[in-house]
Amino acid sequence: MPLLPGPVSAIATARIRRWVLDAFPRDRSGIAYDAPPGDPGWFGPDSVTWRIHSEFPGMLAGGLCALMLQLLHPRALAGVHDHSNFREDLVGRLRRTTGFVAGTSYAPAAEVEKLVERVRRIHARIAGTLPDGRGYAADDPELLTWVHVTEAYGFLEGCRRYCREVPADIADRYYDEYRRVAEALGAREVPASEAQVRDYFAAQQPQLCMDARSRDVLEVLEAIRLPVPLPGVSRDLFLSAGAALLPEWAQRLLGHSRGQRLRAKLAARVLRGSAPLFRAALGDGIATRACRRMGRDPCSLLQWPP
């Protein structure tokens, strides 16, 4: 049975499509996703990565979850806090991050290699000192691993919570696949399974905190206005849905109140119910183009690979 009557569903999907494309316009990266034919990129149509990254609600909520986790790590946060214009152009930063994830997931191999090399060059220029005297560098393997694990965790849990069931063996396969990008950027000892991710988070917790810089970045994130209708409502829905994905220990560190937790649960329910509409509205996206480059039916991404 369809989620909504036909005419209502058509209106809803049209509005969702406009919302997404206004917030995250396509074809600005210059990447040729349609050629060369038969080039699988770094993952290919039989990967779990192509499937999880094709689910927009899970990816956006998961990405916001990752940002909230990242701001708890003082040295990982410092590069953004000290060396970026996130206060003036957080939307642009989110778009660039989205473009990198999409490109490394679905682009032909040569394009992926260009993207990775470009980011490595940027990271090499970013270094500094925290107020307490500790140094940091964006190309530090330890910090690269933290950023990657928080993103992979957010994307996986976003898919699992809002889009489709993810069996344990598929989750392990995803972590094992997707670490390729982190390792290419310079990360080391990247967790390759759910169990390893849980152990990794437990090992990192002693150095995590919510400090003045964390609050500064969180305030900017919570005030973001996407260039879409009802920007405040859209922001609050996805931020709260992202917060619903956070591990319990992270919610405690962030100081989430009972009201915030209740809003997160409500947002999670709304986004879960809306996921089929997002899928219908965005059926011609980058994942579909990558499938066609490979001569594969895009509908194959709706099933887990054997």
C-alpha positions in Angstrom: 0.0 0.0 0.0 1.4 3.4 -0.9 2.4 5.7 1.9 0.1 8.5 0.7 -2.7 8.7 -2.0 -1.2 9.2 -5.5 -1.9 13.0 -6.0 -0.7 13.8 -2.4 2.4 11.6 -2.8 3.3 13.3 -6.1 3.0 16.8 -4.5 5.1 15.7 -1.5 7.8 14.1 -3.7 8.0 17.2 -5.9 8.4 19.4 -2.9 11.0 17.1 -1.4 12.9 17.1 -4.6 13.0 20.9 -4.8 14.1 21.1 -1.2 17.0 18.7 -1.7 18.2 20.2 -5.0 18.0 23.8 -3.6 20.0 22.8 -0.6 22.5 20.5 -2.4 22.6 21.4 -6.1 23.8 18.8 -8.5 26.5 19.0 -11.2 28.6 21.6 -9.5 31.5 19.3 -8.9 32.6 18.9 -12.5 32.8 15.1 -12.0 31.7 13.0 -15.0 29.7 10.3 -13.3 28.4 8.9 -16.6 31.7 7.8 -18.2 33.8 5.9 -18.9 31.4 3.0 -19.2 32.3 0.0 -17.1 34.4 1.9 -14.6 33.3 0.8 -11.1 35.2 3.5 -9.2 36.5 2.4 -5.8 33.5 0.4 -4.7 31.2 -0.6 -7.6 27.6 -1.8 -7.9 28.0 -4.9 -5.8 29.3 -2.9 -2.8 27.4 -2.2 0.4 28.8 1.4 0.2 26.8 2.2 -2.9 23.6 1.1 -1.2 24.0 2.9 2.1 25.2 6.1 0.5 22.2 6.1 -1.9 19.8 6.9 1.0 19.6 10.7 1.3 17.7 10.9 4.7 20.2 8.6 6.3 23.2 10.3 4.8 22.1 13.9 5.8 21.1 12.9 9.3 24.1 10.7 9.7 26.4 13.4 8.5 25.0 15.8 11.1 25.4 13.1 13.7 29.1 12.8 12.7 29.6 16.6 13.0 28.2 16.5 16.6 30.6 13.6 17.4 33.5 15.4 15.8 33.1 18.6 17.8 33.8 16.5 21.0 37.4 15.9 19.9 39.5 19.1 20.7 42.3 18.4 18.3 40.0 17.1 15.4 37.8 20.2 15.9 40.7 22.6 15.9 41.3 22.5 12.1 37.7 23.5 11.4 37.6 26.1 14.2 40.9 27.8 13.4 41.3 27.4 9.6 37.9 27.4 8.0 35.1 30.0 7.4 32.4 27.8 8.9 30.9 30.7 10.7 30.2 32.6 7.4 29.7 29.7 5.1 28.6 26.5 6.9 26.3 25.6 4.0 29.2 25.8 1.6 31.3 23.6 3.9 28.4 21.0 4.1 28.1 21.0 0.3 31.8 20.5 -0.2 31.8 17.6 2.3 28.7 16.1 0.6 30.4 16.4 -2.8 33.5 14.6 -1.5 31.5 11.7 -0.1 29.5 11.4 -3.3 32.5 11.6 -5.5 34.6 9.1 -3.6 31.6 6.8 -3.4 30.4 6.8 -7.0 32.8 8.6 -9.4 35.1 6.7 -11.8 38.4 5.7 -10.3 40.5 8.5 -11.8 38.1 11.1 -10.5 38.2 9.6 -7.0 42.0 9.7 -7.0 41.9 13.4 -7.9 39.5 14.1 -5.1 41.6 12.3 -2.5 44.8 14.0 -3.7 43.2 17.4 -3.5 42.0 16.8 0.1 45.5 15.5 1.0 47.0 18.8 -0.3 44.6 20.8 1.7 45.2 18.8 4.9 49.0 19.2 4.5 48.5 23.0 5.0 46.5 22.9 8.2 48.2 22.8 11.5 48.3 24.7 14.7 48.3 24.8 18.5 45.5 24.5 20.9 45.1 27.0 23.8 46.5 24.3 26.2 49.7 24.0 24.0 48.9 20.8 22.3 49.7 20.7 18.6 47.4 19.4 15.9 47.6 18.8 12.1 44.8 17.9 9.7 46.9 15.1 8.2 47.5 13.4 11.6 46.5 9.7 11.0 44.8 9.6 14.4 42.6 12.6 13.6 41.8 11.3 10.1 40.7 8.0 11.7 38.4 9.9 14.1 36.7 11.9 11.4 36.2 8.8 9.2 34.8 6.6 12.0 32.3 9.2 13.1 31.1 9.7 9.5 30.9 6.0 8.7 29.1 5.4 12.0 26.6 8.2 11.2 26.0 7.1 7.7 25.4 3.5 8.7 23.2 4.3 11.6 21.2 6.8 9.6 20.5 4.2 6.9 19.6 1.6 9.6 17.4 3.9 11.6 15.6 5.8 8.8 15.8 3.9 5.5 16.2 0.1 5.8 17.2 -2.7 8.1 21.0 -3.4 8.0 22.0 -6.9 9.1 25.1 -7.2 11.2 27.2 -8.9 8.5 26.3 -6.1 6.1 27.3 -3.5 8.6 30.7 -5.1 9.1 31.1 -5.3 5.3 30.4 -1.6 5.1 33.0 -0.6 7.7 35.5 -2.8 6.0 34.8 -1.4 2.5 34.5 2.3 3.3 37.7 2.5 5.3 39.5 2.5 1.9 38.9 6.3 1.6 40.2 7.0 5.1 43.3 5.0 4.5 43.9 6.8 1.2 43.8 10.1 3.0 46.4 8.8 5.6 44.3 7.2 8.4 45.7 4.2 10.1 44.3 1.3 12.1 40.8 2.1 10.9 38.1 0.0 12.5 36.7 -2.6 10.0 33.6 -3.9 11.9 30.9 -2.8 14.3 32.7 -4.5 17.2 35.9 -2.6 16.3 34.0 0.7 16.1 32.5 0.2 19.5 35.9 -0.6 21.0 37.4 2.4 19.2 34.8 4.8 20.6 35.3 3.4 24.1 39.1 4.0 23.7 38.6 7.6 22.5 36.2 8.7 25.2 38.8 9.8 27.8 40.0 12.6 25.5 36.6 13.8 24.4 34.9 16.8 26.0 32.4 19.6 25.4 34.5 22.8 25.7 34.1 26.5 24.6 35.2 25.7 21.0 32.8 22.8 20.8 29.9 25.1 22.0 31.0 27.7 19.4 30.7 25.3 16.5 27.5 23.7 17.9 25.9 27.1 18.1 26.7 27.8 14.5 25.4 24.4 13.4 22.2 24.9 15.3 21.6 28.2 13.6 22.3 27.1 10.1 19.7 28.2 7.5 19.6 26.1 4.4 18.4 27.9 1.2 15.0 26.1 1.3 11.4 26.8 2.3 10.9 26.7 6.1 14.7 26.5 6.7 14.3 26.4 10.5 11.9 23.5 10.4 14.1 21.6 8.0 17.2 22.3 10.1 15.5 21.2 13.3 14.2 18.0 11.8 17.5 16.8 10.5 19.6 18.0 13.4 17.2 16.3 15.8 17.2 13.2 13.7 21.0 13.3 13.7 21.0 13.6 17.4 18.8 10.6 17.7 21.7 8.5 16.2 24.2 9.6 18.8 25.5 6.9 21.2 24.3 7.5 24.8 27.8 8.6 26.0 27.8 11.3 23.3 24.4 12.6 24.3 25.7 12.9 27.9 28.8 14.8 26.8 26.8 17.2 24.7 24.5 17.8 27.6 21.3 16.9 25.8 18.2 17.6 28.0 15.2 15.5 28.3 13.3 17.8 25.9 16.1 17.5 23.3 15.9 13.7 23.6 12.2 13.8 23.2 12.5 16.0 20.1 15.1 13.6 18.7 12.7 10.7 19.1 9.9 12.6 17.3 12.2 13.7 14.5 13.4 10.1 14.1 9.9 8.9 13.7 9.0 11.6 11.1 12.1 10.9 9.1 11.6 7.2 9.1 8.1 7.7 7.7 9.4 10.1 5.1 12.2 8.0 3.7 10.2 6.4 0.9 9.2 9.8 -0.4 12.8 10.9 -0.5 13.7 7.7 -2.4 10.9 8.4 -4.9 11.9 12.1 -5.3 15.6 11.5 -5.9 15.6 8.4 -8.1 17.7 10.0 -10.8 20.7 11.0 -8.6 24.4 10.1 -8.7 23.9 6.5 -7.5 21.5 5.9 -10.4 24.0 7.5 -12.9 26.8 5.3 -11.5 24.7 2.2 -12.0 23.9 3.1 -15.5 27.6 3.7 -16.2 28.1 0.1 -15.1 25.1 -1.2 -17.1 23.3 -2.1 -14.0 19.7 -1.6 -13.0 19.6 1.1 -10.2 16.8 -0.9 -8.5 19.5 -3.4 -7.6 20.7 -1.0 -4.9 17.5 -1.7 -3.0 18.7 -5.2 -2.2 21.8 -6.1 -0.2 24.4 -7.8 -2.2 25.0 -11.6 -1.7 
